[in-house]
């Protein structure tokens, strides 16, 4: 029997069928076999993790990288280094917060150029749907390899990425349906939003009520029913949205939803007041972190399958931008490095197992992006993106040890359980301080961008 490149053994390998002792064999960057723990696999490199769990690399489909043009925020090198440290081996970048935004094929090429040679994990790209590029740029962006199209129903906070009015959304949904694409939606009804009455968190929370999300979600559901487009609700914060989503899914409508670690682990009651130590505005995000009762309902939505993904919405900015009160400070939660530990800490306390968490944070996002044949699972034929995760290791979050560029986080000082020990990308250990080896990904089965074939960025399955 010829030797494999790598064999990793663990008493706790999280497979699509459940968790069990197993040995995973890797050749040429792909998983080639999964056998029993004592399978007689020979290998050039052998790793025995003992009772440390072996997970598939996580897939995070909601990450804001701010290059090019806004280098005072997050960049590809720092974002992907933080991702790898947190067990994320594939991410999909959002189309806004960089200059230019990813709303044309040329802008996509600019962003790819900014990322090329700087990514420690594999990276794909969402396109944007905004007034001015609907409908003319959607099919060209789709053909260039974006994974789908993000639109806002309310103000995005950046002038170069304005919201789509309802008529524009209908036009975008109809066109995307015609070529089998995906629309991802920041869903808040602008008519239900208001300016905060003061700089405290209660006023900020009241300015973005749960009904703002529900009304926007209901409009998305109507558009899906009218056009047949596939749609996905981003960063679901309000449990009031679960009812219309469950009803739509029961009717067979292709609409899904995600939530984020901060909505599952933090609560409005715990947000410090302006003037407190640290950075209270590190808790600011849109839609907002709501109360603990709402948080419990989100967990039920996950358990029931109404919510299919847990992703970061990682969007860090400088400490200077985080200063001030909740009416003036910029938003965005930084959790690429901490998301797995935060979710596992809360999930285990609620009786969920690692297999379930992997479904939310690896398999679900991979399926959303069409990467489920290649990413997010440990099985023969998949990329050998693997994570050694110690589910019992406890640690206190120290911002100074975080790998993203500006280490401001609402998790500072919290004790979490579960630590990433090692991550492999296509069978090779990710060296956080070494040269980047990540690839730029296309939506599977495209490869129409001129650089894709040369760089192996598209769907590489034979």
Secondary structure, DSSP 8 states (H G I E B T S, - for coil): ---EEEEEEEEEEEETTEEEEEEEEEETTEEEEEE-TT----EEEEEE-TTSEEEE-EEEEEE---TTT-TTS--HHHHHHHHHHTTEEEEEE-SSSSSS-S-SHHHHHHHHHHHTT--SSEEEE-EE--TTTTTTTHHHHHHHT-S-EEEESS--SSTTS----HHHHHHHHHHHHHTT-EEEEE---GGGB---SSSSHHHHHHHB-HHHHHHHHHHHHHHHHHH--EEEE-S---TTHHHHHHHHHHTT--EEEEE-HHHHH--GGG---TTSSS-GGGG--SS----HHHHHHHHHHHHHTSS-EE---B----HHHH-S-TTTS---B--TTTHHHHHHHHHHHTT--HHHHHIIIIIHHHHHTT-TTTSSS-STTSB--EEEEEEEEEEE--GGG--SSS---TTTT-EEEEEEEEEEETTEE--TTS-----B--STT---STTHHHHT-S----
